[in-house]
Amino acid sequence: AVGDALGAPFEEMNYFKIQEKFGWVTEMVPSTERVLNGGSNPYYNLNMYEAGPIHQKWTDPHPFGQWTFGAGAWTDDTRYRILVYRAILEKGRRVTSKEFAEYLEHRVQRSKEQPEDSLERRWMTDMFKFSVIADIANSPIPFASVFEIITGWGGPAGILHPFNPFEAARDGGVTAAAVAEAMKPNATVDSIIEAARDSFWTIPGSYSKEGIGFLQNEYVKRIDKAIDKARKTKDMKKFIESFYEDSLVTYSPWNLLYPLEIIPVALGMFYINEGDYKQTVIGCVNFGRDNETIAAIAGEIAGA
């Protein structure tokens, strides 16, 4: 939640624009004007948006973003995790995909008791449409199956299966595996990264029309490349610059390619900072792009 809230005001901004407008971010700030793409930015074509306004100033809270503009407000990254935890607490045990889907449908119906313009109602009904709930019910990985991309959001399963990365991955994907490994008394930074890497089988094994091949193989390659960059640079800013040079996904990451950028960045920052929670989260926030998701993932792992 801390990483999510720290990064949210800068989400979708390019690293260079964050530096130019805010410097190196270390404190919570209210939502503000964001620079979404480039002008003279040399990495313009690698930004999420290749067209559209240079400046975007939020005028209303967004159901998928912060619900207030004050410093410290989190986004749907944290709201989703809270739903996972509540589903586990309600059952008092491991939750199957079908049970999680039923729980979400129940929450959607409850949200409809709120006014139509309620942000919670809008988020629940937009996020968990019937087709999505049906996908969750039929997924082998209950907490990392939304749109087949949120393998980074399933970290709570690491708390459900402490010390057991494989079982955690079965319920929550790669972040859950890393969290479960991190809870071992003898865990190391390397063993935690290895647990996330070894959970490649939770990544959707699909081909994409953009030309990226088998995603599980690509995921492992990108983890190795990110850790190699972290090992060589040994510096957060240099790591970010090196990653921007040749390792970004060159289109919006909210699709099957989602894990190929955010998880390598999270683990690279975790490695550079030797697992230190505060610095790991700060580094992820300053990376930009889907930074609050990256910081939430890295924060879960470093916190554990």
CORVEN-V993551 format. One line per field, one symbol per residue. phi: phi as a letter, one per 40 degrees, with the letter a starting at -180 (. if undefined). A space follows every 10 residues. Layout:
phi = ???
This chain:
phi = .ccdcccdcb dgccdccccc cbgccbbcbc cacbbcacfc dcbdccccbb ahccbbbcbb dbdcbccbcc cgccbcdcdc cccccccccc cgadbcdccc cccccccccc ccccdccccc cccccccbcd ccccccdbcc bccbbcffbc ccccddcccc bcgbdccccc cbgccccccc ccccdbcbdc cccccccccd cccdcbcbcc hccdcccccc cccccccccc cccfaccccc cccccabccc adccaccdcc bccdcdcccd cdcfgccccc cccccccgfc cccccccccd cccc
